[in-house]
Amino acid sequence: MMCGACVSRVKNILSADDRVDSVVVNMLTETAAVKLRRIEEEPASVAESLALRLSDCGFPTKRRASSSGVTENVRKWKELVKKKEELVVKSRSRVAFAWTLVALCCGSHASHIFHSLGIHIAHAKSSLAFLFVGPLMEILHSSYLKGGLALGSLLGPGRELLFDGLNAFKKGSPNMNSLVGFGSVAAFIISSISLLNPGLAWDASFFDEPVMLLGFVLLGRSLEEKARIQASSDMNELLSLISTQSRLVITSTEGSPSTDTVLCSDAICVEVPTDDIRVGDSVLVLPGETIPIDGTVISGRSVIDESMLTGESLPVFKEKGLTVSAGTINWDGPLRIEASSTGSNTMISKIVRMVEDAQSREAPVQRLADSIAGPFVYSVMTLSAATFAFWYFVGSHIFPDVLLNDIAGPEGDPLLLSLKLSVDVLVVSCPCALGLATPTAILVGTSLGARKGLLIRGGDVLERLAGINYIALDKTGTLTKGKPVVSAISSILYGESEILRLAAAVEKTASHPIAKAIVNKAESLELVLPVTKGQLVEPGFGTLAEVDGHLIAVGSLEWVHERFQTRANPSDLTNLENSLMNHSLNTTSSKYSKTVVYVGREGEGIIGAIAISDTVREDAESTITRLKQKGIKTVLLSGDREEAVATVADTVGIENDFVKASLSPQQKSGFISSLKAAGHHVAMVGDGINDAPSLAVADVGIALQNEAQENAASDAASIILLGNKISQVVDALDLAQATMGKVYQNLCWAVAYNVVAIPIAAGVLLPHFDFAMTPSLSGGLMALSSIFVVGNSLLLQLHGSQISRKVGSTIEIISSHSNTDMLNLK
């Protein structure tokens, strides 16, 4: 595919099939994603038939195999990059050949330059150099030589371009090559007729025009292709993080290894493809190597560079029991890791796959560009014909002075004038700029986001995020760290350990941070947890299970009350809350958020309560401030009780009018729906399963990902913050606004260029300003138009360096030992 017209043609061909529901085509990644209707045929056979149809229409296509291993994915991408680099090398050879012909074809103009300097080569006999140069200039002045050079240019470096344009036109999908080809051939034919039929007195021998035109176009294509490869450099960097080889550790010794001994004496280490590693296998990673799988450290100590995944520049210390992710780099010591996710299921592989998918999802603004680019070529051909007709039949009679311009030849021929201007219109128009305006910016933006720990699911997400004016935030795990601890326990009748034991038994399989805090506290006290039956989780409210023959409920006050007919005495509840307030730890600081979880038992009602404290994130307050400076309103939505939510809101700087407490997941999503109904554009930030409905209903759902683990929130979100930092919300917003700014700049340039350049090429300035383009100048402008669009998109990478300067720091390892890692932070 060469331009937006090609993209439009491919979409039309695929959409014409009754089995196809929708189509997305990406010119830069050379892929088409097709959604099929419900049919009885195998999708694979349908894909093969669609690929064959596209190939028959001039777009060689094959079905892309899915679910291939990580090694195969890396190999295919490297092959694509290598293919593009080979095209650049080949295009350089064509450019060198073409510009050699340009130099020869235009060499005769050197005599005019010498003449202007007072040097008359034809009369200079005093030097051997002039004796040699004089006859050479005579030869270069020959119209027959120029015609031969023009023919060599068309059949040599320009051959592929001409044949591609001709084939595209024959198959009903003319492209950029069609316009350039028609312009070059028209200029050559006009010059040939003039040369071979001197009786016509055209004096229209401008063979240098097609040579220079092809020279400029091929040079522009070469620079553009190189810029496209540069635009994919971030994706190449992501793929470089995928290790295709792993050291599989095999040992006959049962039991866990020592944290100090990475390899046992009887262990065997075998290097195998990463695709052969299975969950539960043990892998050895040496210092300086990339970790090939997601897993848990089972022996060894080291510091890990996770900046590629999270954007965090500081290294992270890892030892036994801590998780690591594929794509991160082991800096210090050897590690032995037990695989939890391998191959295509690792986090880095999913990131690469999601970035590829994101780049294939077009922004709504791109559909506008495609709708223009589709009929663009036909419109230009029509304008070219209209230009010829106007100047030949009307214009040269209304404005006779235009025939005095050099473009009309020495005899002032209206036919020659009309032909040249119509060729100019064909050549100067640039549908490529329209086709490249959006996808190049989206490609750079999404790849850059992935490098900074911002996993963005598509160009449409960037466009929606750039227009956000409301951001709703969850409390637990979003504004707070999501690592709560039990700070106090109180009971009406039983001991504190009994309340904790019952609550931990009910919550032991739940994934919410509060549930984990209760279970961790019970485990630290080495309590024996009873067996539970029939566990039921209601996200945002609590958990219910049968323990020792009685139903036990753990959750909010109202929810636990409603579970049982027997209700606790109000005075007992008051005493329970007062007891918690007196015994709570670490709650005097505003940096802590306290949540109260109630425990109820069938036949007794509420029997106790547990206070959970969580620390507010260090970057929460500054993030809210930055959002306010951007004019974005922030809303705090939480299922927690009002006092706990108000404390956090006051700490981070959210006004009371924008704080909503004690909300169910359905009420959260309902509130967001009401904001959208009022005409606002809303983003939701959350981290848990109870946030999934709100993330799905918001214009943009943003999920913080804890410890590189997927959950319902990340599945429902449009953007995933891999760094698990709330400040990345602002980074994502900045990136979206910068990317869409480039998209609009590119589109404005592409449209403005064609709106201005085509009328000038058609001769609109000729009557009053005596200015007209030559075909070679038109070709140069057309090439520069595409280069400008791609180059402007690449400037987004400067935005990435600005983010790095804000959050980065230079790290120098001074020394490291088994127990101490000394870091000098500059």
ZADOMI-731089 format. One line per field, with one value per residue (C-alpha): x, y, z. Coordinates in Angstrom, 1 decimal. Example, Ala and Ser with C-alpha at 12.3 -4.5 7.8 and 13.67 -1.06 7.14 Angstrom:
REM residues 2
xx	(12.3_13.7)
yy	(-4.5_-1.1)
zz	(7.8_7.1)
This chain:
REM residues 826
xx	(0.0_1.4_-1.0_-4.4_-6.1_-4.6_-5.9_-9.4_-9.3_-8.2_-11.0_-13.6_-12.5_-12.7_-15.9_-17.6_-17.5_-20.8_-19.0_-17.1_-18.6_-15.9_-12.4_-9.4_-6.4_-3.0_-0.6_2.5_2.3_1.0_-1.9_-5.7_-7.8_-11.1_-14.1_-16.4_-20.1_-21.5_-20.9_-20.4_-17.1_-13.8_-12.3_-8.9_-10.5_-12.3_-9.0_-7.3_-10.0_-9.9_-6.1_-6.3_-8.9_-6.6_-3.7_-5.7_-6.5_-2.9_-2.2_-0.2_-1.6_-1.3_-3.1_-1.1_-0.8_-1.9_-0.9_2.7_5.5_7.6_10.6_8.4_6.9_10.3_11.6_8.7_9.1_12.8_12.2_9.8_12.4_15.1_12.8_12.2_15.9_16.7_14.1_15.9_19.3_17.7_16.0_19.3_20.8_17.9_18.3_22.0_21.3_18.4_20.5_23.4_21.0_19.8_23.3_24.0_20.6_21.0_24.8_24.1_22.8_26.4_27.3_24.7_26.2_29.7_28.3_26.8_30.3_31.8_33.4_32.5_33.5_32.8_35.5_38.0_40.9_43.8_43.3_43.2_40.4_38.2_39.2_37.7_34.7_33.6_32.8_31.2_28.9_27.9_27.1_25.1_23.1_21.9_18.1_18.6_21.0_18.5_15.7_17.9_18.6_14.9_14.0_16.8_15.3_11.8_12.9_15.7_15.1_11.5_10.4_8.9_7.1_5.6_4.5_3.0_1.0_-0.2_-1.3_-3.1_-4.9_-5.9_-7.4_-9.4_-7.4_-5.0_-2.4_0.4_2.5_-0.2_-0.1_3.7_3.8_1.2_3.0_6.4_5.2_3.2_6.2_8.3_5.7_5.3_9.0_9.4_6.6_8.3_11.7_10.6_8.1_10.0_7.3_4.9_7.2_6.5_10.1_8.9_12.0_11.9_13.3_15.0_11.6_10.7_14.3_14.3_10.7_11.6_14.9_13.0_10.2_12.6_14.7_11.6_10.5_13.9_13.9_10.3_11.0_13.9_11.7_9.0_11.7_12.7_9.0_9.0_12.2_10.3_8.6_12.0_13.3_10.3_11.0_14.7_13.5_12.2_14.7_14.3_16.8_16.6_18.8_16.6_17.7_17.1_17.9_17.1_17.1_13.7_12.8_13.5_17.0_18.8_18.5_22.3_22.9_21.5_22.6_22.8_25.7_23.7_21.9_22.2_21.7_20.6_20.1_16.7_14.3_12.1_9.1_10.0_9.9_6.7_5.0_6.8_10.2_13.2_15.3_18.8_19.4_23.0_24.0_23.5_21.0_17.4_14.9_13.0_9.9_7.5_8.0_9.0_12.6_13.4_17.1_19.6_19.6_20.0_18.7_16.5_16.1_12.3_12.4_11.5_8.1_7.3_9.1_10.7_14.4_15.5_16.4_14.4_15.9_14.7_15.2_13.4_9.6_9.5_8.1_10.0_8.8_10.1_11.9_13.5_17.3_19.2_22.0_23.8_23.8_22.5_18.9_17.0_13.4_10.3_8.2_4.6_4.1_6.1_6.5_3.6_1.9_4.6_3.9_6.4_4.9_1.4_2.6_4.1_0.9_-1.3_0.9_0.6_-3.2_-3.3_-1.5_-4.1_-7.0_-7.7_-8.6_-12.0_-10.1_-8.3_-11.6_-12.1_-8.7_-9.3_-12.7_-10.8_-7.9_-10.0_-11.5_-8.5_-6.6_-9.6_-10.3_-6.7_-7.0_-10.2_-8.6_-5.6_-7.9_-9.9_-6.6_-5.7_-9.1_-9.2_-5.8_-6.0_-9.6_-10.2_-7.3_-4.8_-7.4_-8.5_-5.0_-2.8_0.2_0.6_2.0_5.1_6.1_8.9_6.5_4.8_8.0_9.7_6.8_4.1_2.3_-1.0_-0.9_2.5_1.4_-1.8_0.1_2.8_0.2_-1.9_1.2_2.1_-1.3_-0.8_2.6_2.2_-0.8_0.1_-2.4_0.5_0.6_-3.2_-2.7_0.3_-0.9_-2.7_-1.0_2.6_1.7_-0.3_2.6_5.1_2.7_1.6_5.2_6.5_3.8_4.8_8.4_7.2_5.0_1.8_0.0_-2.5_-5.0_-5.4_-5.4_-9.1_-8.2_-5.6_-8.2_-10.7_-8.2_-7.0_-10.5_-11.1_-12.5_-13.5_-11.4_-13.0_-10.7_-11.2_-9.7_-8.3_-5.3_-5.6_-5.1_-3.8_-1.0_-3.4_-1.2_-3.4_-2.6_-4.8_-4.4_-7.0_-9.5_-12.6_-15.2_-18.6_-18.4_-15.4_-11.6_-9.8_-8.0_-11.4_-12.8_-9.6_-9.7_-13.3_-12.7_-9.5_-11.2_-13.9_-11.5_-8.7_-9.6_-10.6_-8.2_-9.2_-6.3_-8.4_-9.0_-5.2_-4.5_-6.8_-5.3_-1.8_-2.4_-3.9_-0.9_1.6_-0.1_0.0_-3.8_-5.3_-8.0_-11.2_-12.5_-15.1_-17.9_-20.0_-18.0_-19.9_-18.2_-20.2_-17.7_-17.7_-19.7_-18.2_-17.8_-20.0_-19.1_-20.1_-17.7_-18.2_-21.8_-22.7_-22.7_-20.1_-20.3_-17.4_-17.9_-19.5_-21.9_-25.1_-24.3_-23.5_-26.6_-28.8_-27.3_-28.9_-32.2_-30.7_-29.3_-26.8_-27.8_-27.0_-25.2_-23.0_-22.1_-21.3_-19.0_-17.4_-16.5_-15.2_-13.0_-11.6_-10.9_-9.0_-6.9_-6.2_-2.6_-1.0_-4.3_-3.3_-1.5_-3.5_-1.3_-3.3_-6.7_-8.7_-11.4_-13.6_-14.7_-17.5_-17.8_-21.2_-22.4_-25.7_-28.0_-26.0_-25.6_-22.5_-19.9_-16.8_-15.0_-11.5_-9.8_-7.7_-5.2_-3.8_-1.1_-2.0_0.4_3.2_2.4_-1.4_-1.6_0.8_-1.2_-4.5_-2.7_-1.4_-4.8_-6.4_-3.8_-4.9_-8.5_-9.6_-12.1_-11.4_-14.0_-13.4_-15.8_-15.5_-17.5_-15.9_-17.5_-17.8_-15.3_-12.5_-13.1_-13.3_-9.9_-8.2_-10.0_-8.9_-5.3_-5.0_-7.0_-10.3_-13.2_-16.1_-18.6_-16.7_-16.5_-19.0_-18.7_-20.5_-21.1_-21.7_-20.0_-23.3_-23.7_-20.1_-20.8_-24.2_-22.6_-20.1_-23.0_-24.7_-21.6_-21.4_-25.1_-24.4_-22.0_-18.7_-15.9_-14.9_-11.9_-12.1_-9.0_-9.2_-7.3_-9.8_-12.6_-15.1_-13.9_-14.4_-18.0_-16.9_-13.8_-15.9_-18.6_-16.2_-14.9_-11.4_-10.8_-7.3_-6.1_-3.1_-1.5_0.0_3.1_2.5_-0.5_-3.6_-7.1_-10.6_-9.7_-6.8_-9.1_-11.8_-9.4_-8.3_-5.0_-2.9_-0.3_2.4_4.4_1.6_1.9_-1.0_1.2_1.3_-2.3_-1.0_1.8_-0.8_-2.8_0.2_1.1_-2.4_-2.6_0.9_0.0_-3.3_-1.6_0.7_-2.2_-4.0_-0.8_-0.2_-3.8_-3.8_-0.5_-1.7_-4.9_-3.4_-0.5_-2.9_-5.3_-2.5_-0.2_-2.7_-4.2_-0.7_0.3_-2.8_-1.6_-3.7_-0.7_0.3_-1.9_-1.1_2.3_3.8_4.7_4.2_5.7_7.8_7.1_10.4_9.6_6.2_7.7_10.1_7.3_5.2_8.1_8.8_5.1_5.3_8.7_7.3_4.4_6.6_9.3_6.7_5.4_9.0_9.2_6.9_10.0_11.2_8.1_9.4_12.7_11.0_9.1_12.4_14.0_11.1_11.1_14.5_17.8_21.2_22.2_25.8_26.5_29.4_29.6_27.3_27.6_25.3_23.7_24.2_23.7_25.2_23.7_25.0_22.0_22.9)
yy	(0.0_3.4_6.0_6.7_5.8_2.3_1.9_3.0_0.5_-2.4_-1.6_-1.4_-4.8_-6.5_-4.8_-5.9_-9.5_-10.5_-12.5_-9.4_-7.4_-4.7_-3.9_-2.0_-1.4_-0.1_1.1_1.4_-2.1_-3.5_-5.4_-5.6_-6.8_-8.3_-9.0_-11.7_-12.1_-15.4_-17.9_-21.6_-21.5_-21.7_-18.3_-19.6_-20.5_-17.1_-15.3_-17.3_-16.4_-12.7_-12.7_-14.2_-11.6_-8.8_-10.3_-10.5_-6.8_-5.8_-6.0_-9.2_-10.6_-13.7_-14.7_-14.0_-17.0_-16.3_-17.9_-18.5_-18.7_-15.8_-16.8_-16.9_-13.5_-11.9_-13.6_-12.3_-8.7_-8.8_-10.1_-7.2_-4.7_-6.4_-6.3_-2.5_-1.9_-3.8_-1.6_1.5_0.2_-0.7_2.7_4.4_2.7_3.8_7.4_7.4_6.2_8.7_11.6_10.6_10.9_14.2_15.5_14.5_15.7_19.1_19.4_21.5_24.2_24.6_26.6_29.2_29.5_29.9_32.5_34.5_34.5_35.9_32.6_31.6_28.0_27.8_30.6_29.5_27.8_28.5_25.6_21.8_21.7_24.0_22.0_19.0_20.7_22.5_19.4_17.8_20.7_20.4_16.7_17.4_20.1_17.4_16.8_13.2_12.6_14.1_12.0_8.9_9.9_10.4_7.1_5.5_7.1_5.9_2.3_2.2_3.7_4.7_1.4_-0.1_3.1_3.4_-0.2_-0.1_3.0_1.5_-1.8_0.1_2.2_-0.9_-2.5_0.5_1.7_4.5_5.7_8.1_6.2_6.5_10.3_10.5_7.9_9.7_13.0_11.6_9.7_12.7_15.0_12.4_11.9_15.7_16.1_13.2_14.5_17.9_16.4_14.0_16.4_19.7_20.9_21.4_24.2_23.3_23.6_21.5_19.5_19.3_15.8_17.0_17.4_13.6_12.9_15.5_14.6_10.9_12.0_14.1_11.5_8.6_10.7_11.6_8.0_6.9_9.5_8.7_4.9_5.6_7.8_5.1_2.7_5.3_5.6_1.8_2.1_2.0_-1.2_-2.6_-1.6_-3.4_-6.6_-6.4_-7.0_-10.4_-13.2_-16.1_-18.4_-19.4_-21.5_-24.3_-25.6_-29.4_-30.9_-34.2_-32.8_-32.2_-29.3_-25.6_-24.4_-22.0_-18.3_-18.2_-21.1_-20.5_-23.8_-27.1_-29.4_-31.9_-29.2_-29.3_-26.1_-26.4_-23.6_-24.1_-21.9_-19.8_-21.3_-24.6_-23.3_-24.4_-23.0_-24.4_-24.8_-23.3_-20.8_-19.3_-15.7_-14.3_-10.7_-8.4_-10.8_-10.1_-12.2_-14.4_-15.3_-14.0_-15.7_-15.8_-15.7_-18.9_-18.2_-15.4_-11.7_-8.9_-5.5_-5.4_-2.7_-2.5_0.9_-0.8_-1.9_0.6_3.8_3.8_4.6_3.4_-0.3_-2.6_-5.1_-8.7_-11.7_-15.0_-14.8_-11.6_-11.5_-10.5_-9.9_-10.9_-8.1_-6.7_-6.8_-8.5_-6.2_-7.6_-11.2_-14.6_-15.4_-18.7_-18.1_-20.3_-19.6_-18.5_-17.2_-18.1_-17.4_-15.4_-15.2_-13.1_-9.5_-8.1_-10.4_-9.1_-5.6_-6.0_-7.7_-5.0_-2.2_-3.9_-4.1_-0.5_0.6_-1.2_0.6_3.7_7.0_8.5_11.4_8.9_7.8_11.4_11.4_8.1_9.3_12.2_10.2_7.5_9.7_12.0_10.5_10.5_14.1_15.1_13.4_15.3_18.6_17.8_17.3_20.5_22.4_21.4_22.2_25.6_26.9_25.5_26.5_29.5_30.8_31.5_33.7_35.5_36.0_36.2_37.5_34.0_32.8_35.0_32.8_30.3_27.5_28.1_27.8_30.4_30.5_30.9_27.7_27.3_23.5_23.3_25.6_23.5_20.2_21.4_22.8_19.6_17.6_19.9_19.2_15.5_15.6_18.2_16.5_14.3_11.8_10.2_13.0_12.5_8.8_9.1_12.0_9.9_6.5_7.8_9.9_7.0_4.6_6.8_7.7_4.2_2.8_5.7_5.1_1.4_2.4_4.8_2.2_3.4_0.6_2.3_0.1_2.2_5.5_5.9_5.8_8.6_10.7_10.3_10.8_14.1_15.5_14.5_17.1_14.9_12.2_9.9_8.1_5.1_5.3_2.0_1.0_4.1_7.2_4.9_2.4_-0.6_-2.3_-2.0_-3.5_-4.4_-1.6_-2.6_-5.3_-5.0_-7.5_-7.5_-11.0_-12.9_-12.4_-10.4_-13.5_-15.3_-12.3_-12.3_-16.1_-16.1_-13.0_-14.5_-17.8_-16.0_-13.7_-16.1_-16.6_-13.0_-10.8_-7.4_-5.6_-5.4_-9.2_-9.7_-7.5_-9.6_-12.9_-11.6_-10.5_-13.9_-15.7_-13.5_-14.6_-18.2_-18.7_-21.9_-21.1_-23.2_-24.8_-22.7_-23.7_-21.9_-18.7_-15.8_-12.5_-9.3_-6.8_-3.5_-4.9_-8.0_-11.7_-14.5_-18.1_-21.0_-21.5_-24.2_-24.6_-20.9_-18.2_-15.6_-12.2_-9.8_-6.3_-2.9_-2.2_-2.0_-5.1_-7.3_-6.1_-7.1_-10.6_-11.7_-11.3_-10.9_-7.3_-6.1_-3.6_0.0_0.7_-2.3_-1.0_2.4_0.8_-1.3_1.8_3.7_0.7_0.7_4.5_4.0_1.1_2.1_2.5_5.0_6.8_10.2_11.2_12.5_10.3_7.3_6.1_4.0_1.6_-0.4_-4.0_-5.6_-9.3_-10.9_-14.4_-16.1_-15.9_-13.2_-10.3_-8.2_-9.7_-7.6_-5.1_-4.8_-1.4_-1.4_1.4_2.3_4.9_7.6_7.5_10.0_11.3_11.5_15.1_16.4_14.5_16.1_19.5_18.9_17.8_20.9_23.1_21.5_22.5_18.9_18.3_15.3_13.2_10.6_7.6_5.0_2.2_3.0_4.8_8.6_9.4_7.4_8.8_12.4_12.0_10.9_13.6_16.3_15.0_15.0_18.2_17.0_19.3_17.9_18.6_16.1_13.2_10.3_7.6_4.3_3.6_0.2_-0.7_-0.1_3.3_4.3_3.4_5.2_8.4_8.3_7.7_10.8_12.9_11.6_12.4_15.9_16.3_15.7_13.5_11.2_9.0_6.5_5.4_2.2_-1.0_-3.7_-6.0_-3.6_-0.8_-2.9_-1.7_2.0_1.5_0.0_2.7_5.6_7.3_6.1_3.5_3.7_0.8_0.7_-2.7_-4.1_-6.3_-6.9_-9.0_-8.9_-8.6_-7.6_-3.9_-4.2_-6.3_-3.6_-0.6_1.3_2.3_0.3_2.0_-0.5_1.6_1.5_5.2_7.6_10.3_8.3_9.4_12.9_11.4_9.5_12.7_14.7_12.0_11.8_15.6_15.7_12.8_14.3_17.7_16.0_14.3_17.6_19.4_16.7_16.8_20.6_20.5_17.7_19.5_23.0_21.8_20.3_23.3_25.7_23.7_22.3_25.7_27.2_24.2_24.7_28.2_30.4_32.8_32.9_35.8_38.3_37.2_35.4_32.4_28.8_25.6_23.1_19.4_18.8_21.5_20.0_16.6_18.0_19.7_16.5_14.5_17.1_17.1_13.4_13.8_16.7_14.6_11.7_14.0_15.9_12.7_11.7_14.9_13.1_11.3_14.6_14.5_11.2_12.7_15.5_12.9_11.2_14.4_14.9_11.5_10.1_10.1_8.8_5.7_4.6_1.3_1.8_-1.7_-4.6_-7.3_-10.2_-8.1_-4.5_-2.7_0.8_3.2_6.7_8.7_11.8)
zz	(0.0_-1.0_0.3_1.8_-1.4_-1.2_2.4_1.2_-1.7_0.5_3.0_0.2_-1.3_2.1_3.1_-0.1_1.1_2.7_5.4_6.6_9.5_9.8_8.7_10.0_7.7_8.9_6.2_8.4_9.8_6.5_8.2_8.0_10.9_9.7_12.0_10.5_10.8_12.3_9.6_9.3_7.4_9.2_9.8_8.5_5.1_4.9_5.6_2.9_0.4_1.4_1.1_-2.4_-3.5_-2.3_-4.1_-7.3_-6.9_-6.8_-3.0_-2.3_0.9_3.1_6.3_9.5_11.7_15.3_18.6_17.4_19.9_21.1_19.0_15.9_16.6_17.1_13.9_11.9_13.1_12.5_9.0_8.4_9.7_7.6_4.5_5.0_5.5_2.3_0.5_1.8_0.5_-2.9_-3.0_-2.3_-5.4_-7.5_-6.1_-6.9_-10.5_-10.9_-9.7_-11.9_-14.9_-13.5_-13.4_-17.0_-18.2_-16.6_-17.2_-20.3_-17.9_-16.6_-19.7_-18.8_-15.4_-16.9_-19.3_-16.5_-14.9_-18.1_-19.2_-22.7_-23.1_-26.9_-27.5_-24.8_-26.6_-24.2_-21.9_-22.4_-19.8_-21.9_-25.0_-23.4_-21.7_-24.8_-26.9_-23.8_-23.4_-27.1_-26.5_-23.4_-25.3_-27.7_-27.4_-28.5_-25.6_-23.2_-24.7_-24.2_-20.6_-19.9_-21.4_-19.3_-16.2_-16.9_-17.7_-15.0_-11.6_-12.3_-13.8_-10.6_-9.9_-13.4_-13.6_-10.1_-10.9_-14.2_-12.6_-9.8_-12.4_-14.5_-11.3_-10.4_-7.5_-8.7_-6.2_-5.8_-8.3_-10.9_-10.7_-10.8_-13.6_-15.8_-15.2_-16.1_-19.2_-20.4_-20.2_-22.1_-24.8_-25.3_-25.6_-28.0_-30.3_-30.3_-31.1_-33.8_-35.5_-35.8_-38.2_-35.2_-34.0_-30.4_-29.3_-26.3_-25.6_-21.8_-21.4_-18.2_-16.5_-16.2_-15.1_-12.4_-11.4_-10.8_-9.1_-6.5_-6.0_-5.5_-3.1_-1.2_-1.0_0.3_3.0_3.9_4.1_6.4_8.6_8.8_10.0_12.6_13.6_14.4_16.5_19.8_18.8_17.9_21.3_23.0_20.9_22.0_25.5_24.6_25.2_22.9_24.8_28.5_30.9_32.1_35.5_36.1_39.5_41.1_44.6_46.0_48.2_47.8_47.2_49.7_49.1_49.0_46.7_43.2_41.8_43.8_43.2_41.2_39.1_35.3_33.3_29.7_27.2_25.5_23.4_25.7_24.0_25.6_29.1_31.0_34.1_37.1_35.4_37.0_35.0_35.8_34.9_35.1_35.7_32.7_31.1_30.2_32.3_29.7_31.7_34.4_37.7_41.3_42.7_44.5_45.2_44.8_45.4_42.8_41.7_38.6_36.0_35.3_33.5_30.2_31.6_34.3_33.3_36.8_36.4_39.9_40.1_42.3_44.8_44.4_46.6_47.4_47.1_45.0_41.5_38.3_34.8_31.4_29.6_32.8_33.2_36.0_37.0_40.0_41.0_39.5_40.1_40.0_39.0_38.9_35.8_36.3_32.7_29.7_26.0_24.5_27.9_29.5_30.3_27.7_25.0_25.9_25.8_22.3_21.1_22.6_21.1_17.7_18.1_19.3_16.2_14.0_15.8_13.8_15.5_14.4_12.8_10.6_9.1_8.0_6.3_4.6_3.3_1.7_0.4_-1.3_-4.1_-4.0_-7.0_-9.3_-8.3_-9.2_-12.6_-13.2_-12.2_-14.5_-17.4_-16.5_-16.3_-19.8_-21.2_-19.5_-20.7_-24.2_-25.0_-22.8_-20.6_-23.3_-25.1_-22.0_-20.7_-23.9_-21.9_-20.3_-23.6_-23.0_-20.0_-20.6_-19.8_-23.1_-25.1_-27.3_-29.8_-27.0_-27.9_-25.9_-26.4_-24.7_-21.9_-21.3_-21.3_-18.9_-16.4_-16.5_-15.8_-12.9_-11.3_-11.6_-10.0_-7.2_-5.5_-2.5_-1.1_0.7_3.3_4.0_4.4_6.7_8.8_11.5_11.5_11.8_14.9_16.4_15.8_17.5_20.4_21.3_21.1_23.1_25.7_26.0_26.7_29.4_31.1_29.5_27.7_25.4_23.5_20.4_18.5_19.3_23.0_22.5_20.8_23.5_26.3_24.8_25.1_28.8_31.2_34.2_35.9_38.4_40.9_43.1_46.7_47.8_45.6_43.5_45.6_48.4_48.0_48.0_50.6_53.7_57.1_60.1_62.6_65.2_66.1_68.4_69.4_71.3_72.8_71.5_71.6_69.0_67.6_67.1_65.1_63.0_62.5_61.2_59.0_57.5_56.8_54.8_52.9_52.2_48.5_47.8_45.8_47.3_49.1_52.3_52.2_51.7_54.8_57.0_55.8_56.1_59.7_60.6_59.0_60.9_64.2_63.0_63.4_62.2_59.7_59.6_56.4_54.6_52.2_49.6_49.5_47.8_46.9_46.1_44.7_46.6_49.5_51.1_51.3_52.7_53.5_55.8_58.7_61.3_60.3_60.5_57.8_58.4_56.6_56.3_54.7_55.1_58.0_56.0_53.9_56.9_58.6_55.7_55.6_58.9_60.6_64.0_64.4_66.9_69.6_68.5_71.8_71.1_67.7_69.2_71.8_69.0_67.0_70.0_70.9_67.4_67.5_70.8_69.6_66.0_65.1_62.7_62.1_63.5_60.3_57.3_55.2_56.4_55.3_57.7_56.7_59.0_58.1_60.1_60.9_61.4_62.3_61.5_64.6_66.3_63.8_64.0_66.4_65.8_63.5_62.1_61.3_58.1_57.5_54.1_53.2_50.7_47.7_47.8_44.3_44.8_45.9_43.2_40.6_41.6_41.6_38.0_36.8_38.2_36.5_33.2_34.0_34.6_37.4_39.7_41.4_44.2_44.0_46.7_48.3_51.7_54.5_54.3_57.1_55.5_52.0_53.3_55.0_51.8_49.7_52.1_52.0_48.2_47.6_46.2_47.2_49.2_46.4_44.3_46.8_46.7_49.4_50.1_46.5_45.0_41.7_39.9_41.5_40.5_36.9_37.1_38.3_35.4_33.0_34.4_33.8_30.2_29.7_30.8_28.0_29.9_28.7_31.6_32.4_35.3_37.2_39.3_40.1_41.3_40.1_41.7_39.4_36.2_35.5_35.9_33.7_31.0_31.0_31.1_27.9_28.9_31.6_33.2_35.4_37.7_37.5_40.7_40.5_36.7_37.4_35.2_36.7_35.7_35.9_33.4_31.1_31.1_30.9_27.8_29.3_31.8_34.0_34.3_36.7_39.3_39.9_39.9_38.4_35.2_34.6_33.9_31.7_29.7_29.3_28.2_25.7_24.3_23.8_22.2_19.9_18.8_18.4_15.8_14.1_13.7_12.6_10.0_8.7_8.5_6.6_4.2_3.4_3.3_1.1_-1.5_-1.3_-2.0_-4.2_-6.7_-7.7_-8.1_-10.2_-12.3_-13.2_-10.9_-10.4_-14.1_-15.4_-12.7_-11.3_-14.3_-12.1_-13.0_-11.6_-13.6_-13.3_-11.5_-8.9_-8.4_-7.8_-5.3_-3.3_-3.4_-1.9_0.8_1.8_2.8_4.5_6.5_7.9_8.9_10.3_12.3_13.9_14.8_16.9_19.4_20.6_22.0_24.2_25.5_26.4_28.3_30.4_31.1_32.3_34.6_36.3_35.5_37.4_36.6_38.5_39.1_40.9_43.2_44.7_45.6_48.1_49.1_51.8_50.7_47.4_47.4_44.9_44.1_42.9_40.9)
